[in-house]
């Protein structure tokens, strides 16, 4: 008969994916799209087909020292102080705070760190931090774009501090992750690749805007309705050579479900099947180059139905389960081959 310790080991060994959920129900502002309702369609994730492969984590708030690995001390102090003053708008995006927002932001960053530690320690192969508030617009010196602390950047900094020689962040939110780019402009051990809709907030992320970091900071602005076909081409023609060139020891993904074709704030064209296909491709790249080490963190996405289907798609892909989607884009996709060719030429990839 198996003893209890061995049974627990066998049970945990079957769990390939760590997961944390930080819904922050009191981080809310009237009429704002980044609200707790974004998670209202998730249902019980513990009853889904992928559930047996998940290891759910308790949330440990990030420490001040961990936050300060990316953000200026004065910014941290100012954010804490403004939250204590009550609810209000703090920038033009508009970004807001409530009395609980400082603690909620610590929890979102902490949940992403918890996922990262589990992957670094070999307890799981990969992880998904389903957290809010999001993070990729938050710059070292300021909250921005619905984001308070930059969850993915803080987690990537932990990976570098833990001995991973090179780290790569792939950002598939519909908006450019200006904060993540700013945090690592001079960090040669980190590569950042962002796909985002052109001509929308925050206005950064042009292909040639960081010439000093070719092959390391890669921005691909996309025309409206770029969807599953376009992202499949991006994976094969850009992501693959970039990973092969940079040789990261760990992959991070800022995943925004606002790249879905039905998002109310944006106009890209991914379907849930597209998110699933991209997740599977990233798992393959992580297995090939990074000993499987892969961490997703949630960014945007403002249609609760497709946030939920996106979460299911990502968790299915991470856990190695099948996934069936019924939300193909009704729009024709643009031809992005010339953009890809220009990007590859600019960076000397291919």
Secondary structure as GFF3:
##gff-version 3
##sequence-region A 1 350
A	DSSP	alpha_helix	4	13	.	.	.	ID=ss1
A	DSSP	beta_strand	17	22	.	.	.	ID=ss2
A	DSSP	three_ten_helix	36	39	.	.	.	ID=ss3
A	DSSP	three_ten_helix	45	47	.	.	.	ID=ss4
A	DSSP	three_ten_helix	51	53	.	.	.	ID=ss5
A	DSSP	beta_strand	54	56	.	.	.	ID=ss6
A	DSSP	alpha_helix	64	67	.	.	.	ID=ss7
A	DSSP	alpha_helix	73	84	.	.	.	ID=ss8
A	DSSP	beta_strand	88	91	.	.	.	ID=ss9
A	DSSP	beta_strand	95	97	.	.	.	ID=ss10
A	DSSP	alpha_helix	101	120	.	.	.	ID=ss11
A	DSSP	beta_strand	126	131	.	.	.	ID=ss12
A	DSSP	alpha_helix	151	161	.	.	.	ID=ss13
A	DSSP	beta_strand	167	171	.	.	.	ID=ss14
A	DSSP	alpha_helix	178	183	.	.	.	ID=ss15
A	DSSP	beta_strand	190	197	.	.	.	ID=ss16
A	DSSP	three_ten_helix	211	213	.	.	.	ID=ss17
A	DSSP	beta_strand	217	222	.	.	.	ID=ss18
A	DSSP	alpha_helix	228	234	.	.	.	ID=ss19
A	DSSP	pi_helix	235	239	.	.	.	ID=ss20
A	DSSP	alpha_helix	240	246	.	.	.	ID=ss21
A	DSSP	beta_strand	250	255	.	.	.	ID=ss22
A	DSSP	three_ten_helix	257	259	.	.	.	ID=ss23
A	DSSP	alpha_helix	272	289	.	.	.	ID=ss24
A	DSSP	beta_strand	294	298	.	.	.	ID=ss25
A	DSSP	alpha_helix	304	319	.	.	.	ID=ss26
A	DSSP	alpha_helix	337	347	.	.	.	ID=ss27
###
